[in-house]
Amino acid sequence: METLNPFQPVGLAPKPLLGLDSEPIAALCKQIADAAAQTDDDKTFPEEAFSRLAEAGLLAVTLPGRQLDSRSPKTSQLLQLLKRIGAANLSVGRVYEGHINALNLIHLYATQEQKTRWYADVSQYKRLFSVWNTQAADGIKIHALANGRYRLEGAKTFCSGSGWIQRPLITGQLLGDPSGQGWQMCIIPTERVDAIAQDTSFWQPLGMRASVSYKLDFTGLEISREDLLGQPDDYYRQPYFSGGASRFAAVQLGGAEALFNATRALLASMNRTDDPIQRTRLAEMAWLIESGNQWLKAAGENTDAWLADENETEKIVAYTNMTRTAIEEICLRVMPLAERSVGARGLMRPLPFERIHRDLTFYLRQPAPDATVLDIGRYVLDNPQNAHELWR
Ligand SMILES: Cc1cc2nc3c(=O)[nH]c(=O)nc-3n(C[C@H](O)[C@H](O)[C@H](O)COP(=O)(O)OP(=O)(O)OC[C@H]3O[C@@H](n4cnc5c(N)ncnc54)[C@H](O)[C@@H]3O)c2cc1C
């Protein structure tokens, strides 16, 4: 199989960096956080947040020549950005992460003509992308017809952003195509196909309501060959498939940071910051969150360094698996510390804790957590070098 080199020479000069610690980013995140309670609803998409992200250029931030150009080793900065948006609103972070994921798959697998078209969708038309892979027994089949046309059959579950996404990347079983069979990606040009049926009753979640992750039925929709992305089974190519888990872990850590910030603010407002037990809990939250930051930093830097070497694929996957597992654990430990610190009165609206708690609890449920841990164990047993050399 051909080896991908994701980092090619960057011809265009990048625009000046909009620093992640800059005032405009902080102001943007504050606006998104302040509006989060208004969209804490199963049927309300945070449209305003995405208008703001588009205005700030953040929908296009990984495109060629932009600040976090996918062709350059900027994974750590991207993870920090995802964390900041997740801290503002986990549902916005989830949908934004899906958009960035789709653009990365385009960067890896699209033809030049497709890149031009889909990048223009983002940079000129500010269209939102997403990746919808999860499905139930009635999942997607992509039937090849004559003349380069394809008919879709079946549904996807957990379609974050649902009808608000103009360019969903969906996956399905390609059938009857002489050029190949397998798990095929395609990007639906929503304004050029029939309406996609939405099952809103699917979405009655504990949290993450504003991600409006409905079940969508694509049966009967017809698309063209130009809408197919990459070759069958490219979607599962490693290290890109598992390696992306550090992105959702970054969004999750943002949720833990939001709880930490809100806990300190509430304790200060109640003059409870001198209490030694509260200080002990806040200390534990602080070092847990900072260890999460160190995981993100190391995952970003190691991934960028190891991607250049095709022999390091397994190592990237194992390191990303450790990162997502460690950050899940960190979030699960931060939540009860925050609960105990703020008490029952802190867990009532309009304070943000109960919403963030619901959102984070639900968003921590990501694919195959047990298999992820098993795979880390397999890797470290199959690679018996000294511990201090394992992740060099
Ligand atoms: C808010 C939110 C938004 C989402 N948005 C999207 C999206 O936009 N696109 C998308 O594609 N997906 C999306 N998802 C789906 C997500 O990627 C995961 O697929 C989903 O959360 C996993 O569901 P689950 O926990 O029910 O999985 P399960 O796989 O059922 O896992 C539940 C538990 O069962 C274990 N388990 C798994 N398989 C087996 C087995 N065979 N035998 C025994 N135990 C098993 C797991 O380890 C875990 O402990 C979203 C999820 C959430 C929560």
Ligand as a Chemical Component Dictionary entry (heavy atoms), coordinates in Angstrom:
data_LIG
# 
_chem_comp.id                   LIG 
_chem_comp.type                 NON-POLYMER 
_chem_comp.pdbx_formal_charge   0 
_chem_comp.three_letter_code    LIG 
# 
loop_
_chem_comp_atom.comp_id 
_chem_comp_atom.atom_id 
_chem_comp_atom.alt_atom_id 
_chem_comp_atom.type_symbol 
_chem_comp_atom.charge 
_chem_comp_atom.model_Cartn_x 
_chem_comp_atom.model_Cartn_y 
_chem_comp_atom.model_Cartn_z 
_chem_comp_atom.pdbx_ordinal 
LIG C1  C1  C 0 -22.343 13.467 21.786 1  
LIG C2  C2  C 0 -21.922 12.446 20.800 2  
LIG C3  C3  C 0 -21.781 12.808 19.479 3  
LIG C4  C4  C 0 -21.410 11.873 18.530 4  
LIG N1  N1  N 0 -21.253 12.268 17.240 5  
LIG C5  C5  C 0 -20.858 11.382 16.309 6  
LIG C6  C6  C 0 -20.658 11.781 14.950 7  
LIG O1  O1  O 0 -20.857 12.942 14.580 8  
LIG N2  N2  N 0 -20.261 10.855 14.074 9  
LIG C7  C7  C 0 -20.064 9.556  14.430 10 
LIG O2  O2  O 0 -19.695 8.753  13.579 11 
LIG N3  N3  N 0 -20.259 9.129  15.698 12 
LIG C8  C8  C 0 -20.632 10.019 16.644 13 
LIG N4  N4  N 0 -20.819 9.603  17.940 14 
LIG C9  C9  C 0 -20.694 8.172  18.259 15 
LIG C10 C10 C 0 -19.355 7.871  18.935 16 
LIG O3  O3  O 0 -18.311 8.078  18.035 17 
LIG C11 C11 C 0 -19.332 6.433  19.412 18 
LIG O4  O4  O 0 -19.480 5.560  18.360 19 
LIG C12 C12 C 0 -20.394 6.167  20.419 20 
LIG O5  O5  O 0 -20.419 7.177  21.381 21 
LIG C13 C13 C 0 -20.119 4.849  21.090 22 
LIG O6  O6  O 0 -21.350 4.426  21.602 23 
LIG P1  P1  P 0 -21.449 3.421  22.776 24 
LIG O7  O7  O 0 -20.709 3.940  23.961 25 
LIG O8  O8  O 0 -22.888 3.140  22.898 26 
LIG O9  O9  O 0 -20.613 2.210  22.142 27 
LIG P2  P2  P 0 -20.490 0.676  22.420 28 
LIG O10 O10 O 0 -19.569 0.222  21.329 29 
LIG O11 O11 O 0 -21.787 -0.017 22.557 30 
LIG O12 O12 O 0 -19.692 0.607  23.788 31 
LIG C14 C14 C 0 -20.311 0.547  25.054 32 
LIG C15 C15 C 0 -19.495 -0.382 25.933 33 
LIG O13 O13 O 0 -19.535 -1.718 25.397 34 
LIG C16 C16 C 0 -18.205 -2.188 25.149 35 
LIG N5  N5  N 0 -18.290 -3.023 23.963 36 
LIG C17 C17 C 0 -18.140 -2.649 22.675 37 
LIG N6  N6  N 0 -18.295 -3.712 21.867 38 
LIG C18 C18 C 0 -18.564 -4.777 22.659 39 
LIG C19 C19 C 0 -18.818 -6.157 22.415 40 
LIG N7  N7  N 0 -18.850 -6.635 21.170 41 
LIG N8  N8  N 0 -19.030 -6.969 23.471 42 
LIG C20 C20 C 0 -19.046 -6.482 24.725 43 
LIG N9  N9  N 0 -18.809 -5.193 25.018 44 
LIG C21 C21 C 0 -18.566 -4.348 24.004 45 
LIG C22 C22 C 0 -17.367 -0.939 24.980 46 
LIG O14 O14 O 0 -15.994 -1.165 25.267 47 
LIG C23 C23 C 0 -18.018 -0.026 26.019 48 
LIG O15 O15 O 0 -17.554 -0.365 27.297 49 
LIG C24 C24 C 0 -21.181 10.527 18.908 50 
LIG C25 C25 C 0 -21.303 10.158 20.257 51 
LIG C26 C26 C 0 -21.677 11.099 21.200 52 
LIG C27 C27 C 0 -21.821 10.664 22.624 53 
# 
loop_
_chem_comp_bond.comp_id 
_chem_comp_bond.atom_id_1 
_chem_comp_bond.atom_id_2 
_chem_comp_bond.value_order 
_chem_comp_bond.pdbx_ordinal 
LIG C1  C2  SING 1  
LIG C2  C3  SING 2  
LIG C2  C26 DOUB 3  
LIG C3  C4  DOUB 4  
LIG C4  N1  SING 5  
LIG C4  C24 SING 6  
LIG N1  C5  DOUB 7  
LIG C5  C6  SING 8  
LIG C5  C8  SING 9  
LIG C6  O1  DOUB 10 
LIG C6  N2  SING 11 
LIG N2  C7  SING 12 
LIG C7  O2  DOUB 13 
LIG C7  N3  SING 14 
LIG N3  C8  DOUB 15 
LIG C8  N4  SING 16 
LIG N4  C9  SING 17 
LIG N4  C24 SING 18 
LIG C9  C10 SING 19 
LIG C10 O3  SING 20 
LIG C10 C11 SING 21 
LIG C11 O4  SING 22 
LIG C11 C12 SING 23 
LIG C12 O5  SING 24 
LIG C12 C13 SING 25 
LIG C13 O6  SING 26 
LIG O6  P1  SING 27 
LIG P1  O7  DOUB 28 
LIG P1  O8  SING 29 
LIG P1  O9  SING 30 
LIG O9  P2  SING 31 
LIG P2  O10 DOUB 32 
LIG P2  O11 SING 33 
LIG P2  O12 SING 34 
LIG O12 C14 SING 35 
LIG C14 C15 SING 36 
LIG C15 O13 SING 37 
LIG C15 C23 SING 38 
LIG O13 C16 SING 39 
LIG C16 N5  SING 40 
LIG C16 C22 SING 41 
LIG N5  C17 SING 42 
LIG N5  C21 SING 43 
LIG C17 N6  DOUB 44 
LIG N6  C18 SING 45 
LIG C18 C19 SING 46 
LIG C18 C21 DOUB 47 
LIG C19 N7  SING 48 
LIG C19 N8  DOUB 49 
LIG N8  C20 SING 50 
LIG C20 N9  DOUB 51 
LIG N9  C21 SING 52 
LIG C22 O14 SING 53 
LIG C22 C23 SING 54 
LIG C23 O15 SING 55 
LIG C24 C25 DOUB 56 
LIG C25 C26 SING 57 
LIG C26 C27 SING 58 
# 
